[in-house]
């Protein structure tokens, strides 16, 4: 018989840098999870991706055990990495901080496709282009 799921958490954590400090400690501690066990496992699985923001979807079971699945970095992080940006525009829609080519846009959409709720590249491009516009980046 399968374990009964108590809850599911989603945390965005820097790869290889999980520690029991907030936000991880309080989020897991309130469910009675061994925080250091999660931190060690997460750091081990993400040690080759240092510097990236890697989301983890943590499933907590009734018997206080857990499992987790790693996702790809958020779209905005992928865009910033592709363009070499520190952050997006302070005034999106008014102030453009950089431009992105259609090829770069499609590259990001293709890479993020496994985490998206679509298998159509055109739809994935539209999702990514929405994030790009909200960051104050112009599409060429």
GIDARA-V359017 format. One record per backbone hydrogen bond with DSSP energy under -1.0 kcal/mol. CO is the residue of the C=O (numbers start at 1). NH is the residue of the N-H. E is the energy in kcal/mol with one decimal. If there is no record, write none. Layout:
BEGIN
{{CO | NH | E} {CO | NH | E}}
END
This chain:
BEGIN
{{4 | 62 | -2.8} {7 | 60 | -3.0} {9 | 58 | -2.8} {11 | 56 | -2.8} {13 | 54 | -2.6} {14 | 17 | -1.9} {21 | 25 | -1.6} {23 | 27 | -1.4} {24 | 28 | -2.4} {25 | 29 | -3.2} {26 | 30 | -1.6} {28 | 31 | -1.4} {28 | 33 | -1.7} {29 | 32 | -1.6} {33 | 35 | -1.1} {34 | 38 | -1.6} {35 | 39 | -2.5} {36 | 40 | -2.6} {37 | 41 | -2.2} {38 | 42 | -3.0} {39 | 43 | -2.7} {40 | 44 | -2.1} {41 | 45 | -2.2} {42 | 46 | -1.6} {46 | 49 | -2.0} {49 | 52 | -1.9} {52 | 15 | -3.1} {54 | 13 | -1.3} {55 | 71 | -2.5} {56 | 11 | -2.4} {57 | 69 | -2.0} {58 | 9 | -2.9} {59 | 67 | -1.9} {60 | 6 | -3.0} {60 | 7 | -1.8} {61 | 64 | -1.7} {65 | 61 | -2.7} {67 | 59 | -3.2} {69 | 57 | -2.8} {74 | 78 | -2.0} {75 | 79 | -2.4} {76 | 80 | -2.5} {77 | 81 | -2.1} {78 | 82 | -2.3} {79 | 83 | -2.3} {80 | 84 | -1.2} {80 | 85 | -2.1} {91 | 94 | -1.9} {91 | 95 | -2.8} {98 | 138 | -2.5} {100 | 140 | -3.0} {101 | 105 | -2.1} {102 | 106 | -2.4} {103 | 107 | -2.0} {104 | 108 | -2.1} {105 | 109 | -2.2} {106 | 110 | -2.6} {107 | 111 | -2.0} {108 | 112 | -2.2} {112 | 115 | -1.6} {113 | 116 | -1.2} {120 | 124 | -2.1} {121 | 125 | -2.5} {122 | 126 | -1.7} {123 | 127 | -2.0} {124 | 128 | -2.4} {125 | 129 | -2.8} {126 | 130 | -1.6} {127 | 131 | -1.4} {128 | 132 | -2.3} {129 | 133 | -2.4} {130 | 134 | -1.9} {132 | 137 | -1.8} {133 | 136 | -1.4} {135 | 89 | -3.6} {136 | 97 | -2.5} {138 | 100 | -2.7}}
END
